[in-house]
Amino acid sequence: MTGSDLLVDAFGRLPDLVHGVIDGLTPDQLMVRLDSEANSIAWLVWHLSRIQDDHIADVAGNPQI
């Protein structure tokens, strides 16, 4: 397995995992912060998506979306 294969496999699992976590949550629930220093679920999903975009773009030699 190459490094690219590993990234494709790992990042390919994310959509189903994320949907499994957030399906059924309301917008208010997605925005809840458990304390003043915690991030919301919505922010964590956004951040995960940005990191994926950054890493895949870098490996592919393409600009980030």
Secondary structure by P-SEA (a helix, b strand, c coil): ccaaaaaaaaaaacaaaaaaacccccccccccccccccccaaaaaaaaaaaaaaaaaaaaccccc
